[in-house]
Each structure stands twice: as C-alpha cells, then as structure tokens.
Amino acid sequence: MTATKDQTVIDWIKGLSTSSQSDKMDSKLMQALLRRIGYPKAVVVSGIVYLEGHGTLNAPPQSINKIAKTIYEAIKDVK
C-alpha cells in the first residue's frame, strides 16, 4: 500500500488499515507520522512498529497495519 502524491494522509491511513501489506515508503511515512503525534522514539522496520523504539511489555511490537487501523479509528471518532 504505497502512498501516492495526490493522496491525503487520511486516505493513506485508511488504505493501510484495510491492507495486510506495506512497503518501505509506508514504514518511513508511518515513523514520521508517529513521531509528529507524540511518539518521539517510534521506529518502524519492515512493517513492524516499535512505539518506544523497541518492544516493551507496555508497548509490544505491532504490525503497521494494526497501528494504521487504530489511528484511523481515532480519526473517524473525531470527524
């Protein structure tokens, strides 16, 4: 699920949340997004998200698609 130039962040998140795949660009974009929304240590590698920079009991590694779904659900609630 690669982001395109004419796509909004919300559309990208929505597409990523309903997909089971991601690519290197998705990882870079997700890491940048997470750092902007309050996870300064977030690291995204090969579609796996480490919110604290590494896996912890309180923040275990999650798939990029699951994190995208969580973000999209939060965005939908705000709309």
KELOKE-964969 format. One record per atom (N, C-alpha, C): x negated, y negated, z negated; atom name. Coordinates in steps of 0.2 Angstrom, whole numbers. Each point is the difference from the previous one (the first is absolute). Layout:
BEGIN
NODE | c1 | c2 | c3 | at
NODE | X | Y | Z | CA
...
END
This chain:
BEGIN
NODE | c1 | c2 | c3 | at
NODE | -4 | 6 | 0 | N
NODE | 4 | -6 | 0 | CA
NODE | -4 | -6 | 0 | C
NODE | -3 | -2 | 6 | N
NODE | -4 | -6 | 0 | CA
NODE | 4 | -6 | 1 | C
NODE | -2 | -5 | -4 | N
NODE | 3 | -7 | 0 | CA
NODE | -1 | -3 | 7 | C
NODE | 5 | -4 | 3 | N
NODE | -1 | -3 | 6 | CA
NODE | 0 | -8 | -1 | C
NODE | -3 | -4 | 4 | N
NODE | 0 | -7 | -1 | CA
NODE | 6 | -3 | 0 | C
NODE | 6 | 2 | 3 | N
NODE | 6 | -3 | 0 | CA
NODE | 4 | 3 | -6 | C
NODE | -2 | 4 | -4 | N
NODE | 3 | 3 | -6 | CA
NODE | -1 | -4 | -6 | C
NODE | 6 | -1 | -4 | N
NODE | -1 | -3 | -6 | CA
NODE | -2 | 5 | -6 | C
NODE | -2 | -3 | -5 | N
NODE | -3 | 5 | -6 | CA
NODE | 6 | 4 | -2 | C
NODE | 6 | -2 | -1 | N
NODE | 5 | 4 | -2 | CA
NODE | 2 | 5 | 5 | C
NODE | 0 | -1 | 6 | N
NODE | 1 | 5 | 5 | CA
NODE | -6 | 5 | 0 | C
NODE | -6 | -2 | -1 | N
NODE | -6 | 5 | 0 | CA
NODE | 1 | 4 | -7 | C
NODE | 2 | -3 | -5 | N
NODE | 1 | 4 | -6 | CA
NODE | 6 | 5 | 0 | C
NODE | 5 | -2 | 3 | N
NODE | 6 | 4 | 2 | CA
NODE | -2 | 6 | 4 | C
NODE | -4 | -1 | 5 | N
NODE | -2 | 5 | 5 | CA
NODE | -4 | 5 | -4 | C
NODE | -5 | -3 | -4 | N
NODE | -5 | 5 | -3 | CA
NODE | 4 | 4 | -6 | C
NODE | 5 | -3 | -3 | N
NODE | 4 | 3 | -5 | CA
NODE | 4 | 6 | 3 | C
NODE | 2 | 0 | 6 | N
NODE | 4 | 6 | 3 | CA
NODE | -5 | 5 | 4 | C
NODE | -6 | -2 | 0 | N
NODE | -5 | 5 | 4 | CA
NODE | -3 | 4 | -5 | C
NODE | -4 | 5 | 3 | N
NODE | -4 | 5 | -4 | CA
NODE | -7 | -1 | 2 | C
NODE | -1 | -5 | 4 | N
NODE | -7 | -1 | 3 | CA
NODE | -2 | -7 | -1 | C
NODE | -7 | -1 | 0 | N
NODE | -3 | -7 | 0 | CA
NODE | -6 | 0 | 4 | C
NODE | -3 | -6 | 1 | N
NODE | -7 | 0 | 3 | CA
NODE | -4 | -4 | -4 | C
NODE | -6 | -1 | 3 | N
NODE | -5 | -4 | -4 | CA
NODE | 2 | -8 | 0 | C
NODE | 4 | -2 | 5 | N
NODE | 2 | -7 | -1 | CA
NODE | 5 | -1 | -5 | C
NODE | 5 | 5 | -1 | N
NODE | 5 | 0 | -5 | CA
NODE | -4 | 0 | -7 | C
NODE | -5 | 4 | -1 | N
NODE | -4 | 0 | -6 | CA
NODE | -3 | -7 | -2 | C
NODE | -3 | -3 | 5 | N
NODE | -3 | -7 | -1 | CA
NODE | 6 | -5 | -2 | C
NODE | 5 | 0 | 4 | N
NODE | 6 | -5 | -1 | CA
NODE | 3 | 2 | -7 | C
NODE | 1 | 6 | -2 | N
NODE | 3 | 1 | -6 | CA
NODE | -5 | -2 | -6 | C
NODE | -6 | 1 | 1 | N
NODE | -5 | -2 | -6 | CA
NODE | 1 | -7 | 0 | C
NODE | 0 | -4 | 5 | N
NODE | 0 | -7 | 0 | CA
NODE | 7 | -3 | -3 | C
NODE | 5 | 4 | 1 | N
NODE | 7 | -2 | -2 | CA
NODE | 0 | 1 | -8 | C
NODE | -2 | 6 | -2 | N
NODE | 0 | 2 | -7 | CA
NODE | -5 | -5 | -4 | C
NODE | -5 | -2 | 2 | N
NODE | -5 | -5 | -3 | CA
NODE | 4 | -7 | -1 | C
NODE | 4 | -2 | 5 | N
NODE | 3 | -6 | 0 | CA
NODE | 6 | 0 | -5 | C
NODE | 3 | 6 | -1 | N
NODE | 6 | 0 | -4 | CA
NODE | -1 | 2 | -7 | C
NODE | -7 | 0 | -2 | N
NODE | -1 | 1 | -7 | CA
NODE | -4 | 7 | -2 | C
NODE | -3 | 3 | 5 | N
NODE | -4 | 6 | -1 | CA
NODE | -7 | -1 | 2 | C
NODE | -4 | -5 | -3 | N
NODE | -7 | -2 | 2 | CA
NODE | -5 | 6 | 1 | C
NODE | 1 | 5 | -3 | N
NODE | -4 | 6 | 1 | CA
NODE | 2 | 5 | 5 | C
NODE | 6 | -1 | 3 | N
NODE | 2 | 5 | 4 | CA
NODE | -4 | 2 | 6 | C
NODE | -1 | 7 | 1 | N
NODE | -4 | 3 | 5 | CA
NODE | 5 | 5 | 4 | C
NODE | -1 | -1 | 7 | N
NODE | 4 | 5 | 4 | CA
NODE | -5 | 3 | 4 | C
NODE | 0 | 7 | 0 | N
NODE | -5 | 4 | 4 | CA
NODE | 4 | 6 | 3 | C
NODE | 0 | 0 | 6 | N
NODE | 3 | 6 | 4 | CA
NODE | 7 | 1 | -2 | C
NODE | 4 | -5 | -1 | N
NODE | 7 | 0 | -1 | CA
NODE | 2 | 1 | -8 | C
NODE | -5 | 0 | -4 | N
NODE | 1 | 1 | -7 | CA
NODE | -2 | -6 | -4 | C
NODE | 5 | -2 | -4 | N
NODE | 0 | -7 | -4 | CA
NODE | -3 | 2 | -7 | C
NODE | -5 | -4 | -2 | N
NODE | -2 | 0 | -7 | CA
NODE | 1 | -7 | -2 | C
NODE | 5 | -1 | -4 | N
NODE | 2 | -7 | -2 | CA
NODE | -5 | -3 | -5 | C
NODE | -3 | 4 | -4 | N
NODE | -5 | -2 | -5 | CA
NODE | -8 | 1 | 3 | C
NODE | 0 | 1 | 6 | N
NODE | -7 | 1 | 3 | CA
NODE | -2 | 7 | 0 | C
NODE | 3 | 4 | -4 | N
NODE | -1 | 7 | -1 | CA
NODE | 6 | 3 | -3 | C
NODE | 1 | 7 | 0 | N
NODE | 6 | 3 | -3 | CA
NODE | -1 | 0 | -8 | C
NODE | 6 | -2 | -3 | N
NODE | 0 | 0 | -7 | CA
NODE | 7 | 4 | -2 | C
NODE | 1 | 2 | -6 | N
NODE | 6 | 3 | -2 | CA
NODE | 6 | -5 | 0 | C
NODE | -1 | -7 | -1 | N
NODE | 5 | -5 | 1 | CA
NODE | 1 | -2 | 7 | C
NODE | -5 | 1 | 4 | N
NODE | 1 | -2 | 7 | CA
NODE | -4 | 6 | 5 | C
NODE | 4 | 5 | 0 | N
NODE | -3 | 6 | 4 | CA
NODE | 0 | -2 | 8 | C
NODE | -5 | 3 | 4 | N
NODE | 1 | -1 | 7 | CA
NODE | 6 | 1 | 3 | C
NODE | 2 | -4 | 5 | N
NODE | 7 | 1 | 3 | CA
NODE | -1 | -1 | 8 | C
NODE | 4 | 3 | 3 | N
NODE | 0 | 0 | 8 | CA
NODE | 2 | -8 | 2 | C
NODE | -3 | -2 | 5 | N
NODE | 1 | -7 | 2 | CA
NODE | 7 | 0 | 2 | C
NODE | 3 | 5 | 3 | N
NODE | 7 | 0 | 1 | CA
NODE | 5 | -1 | -6 | C
NODE | -2 | 4 | -5 | N
NODE | 4 | -1 | -6 | CA
NODE | 0 | -7 | -3 | C
NODE | -6 | -3 | 0 | N
NODE | -1 | -7 | -3 | CA
NODE | 4 | -5 | 5 | C
NODE | 0 | 1 | 6 | N
NODE | 3 | -4 | 5 | CA
NODE | 8 | 1 | -1 | C
NODE | 2 | 6 | -2 | N
NODE | 7 | 1 | -1 | CA
NODE | 2 | -4 | -7 | C
NODE | -4 | 0 | -5 | N
NODE | 1 | -3 | -6 | CA
NODE | 0 | -8 | 1 | C
NODE | -4 | -2 | 4 | N
NODE | 0 | -8 | 1 | CA
NODE | 6 | -2 | 4 | C
NODE | 2 | 5 | 5 | N
NODE | 5 | -2 | 4 | CA
NODE | 7 | 0 | -4 | C
NODE | 0 | 5 | -4 | N
NODE | 6 | 0 | -5 | CA
NODE | 1 | -6 | -4 | C
NODE | -6 | -3 | -2 | N
NODE | 0 | -6 | -4 | CA
NODE | 2 | -6 | 4 | C
NODE | -3 | 0 | 6 | N
NODE | 2 | -6 | 4 | CA
NODE | 8 | 0 | 2 | C
NODE | 2 | 6 | 1 | N
NODE | 8 | 1 | 2 | CA
NODE | 4 | -3 | -6 | C
NODE | -2 | 1 | -6 | N
NODE | 3 | -2 | -6 | CA
NODE | 0 | -7 | -1 | C
NODE | -5 | -4 | 3 | N
NODE | -1 | -7 | -1 | CA
NODE | 4 | -3 | 5 | C
NODE | 1 | 3 | 6 | N
NODE | 4 | -3 | 6 | CA
NODE | 7 | -2 | -2 | C
END
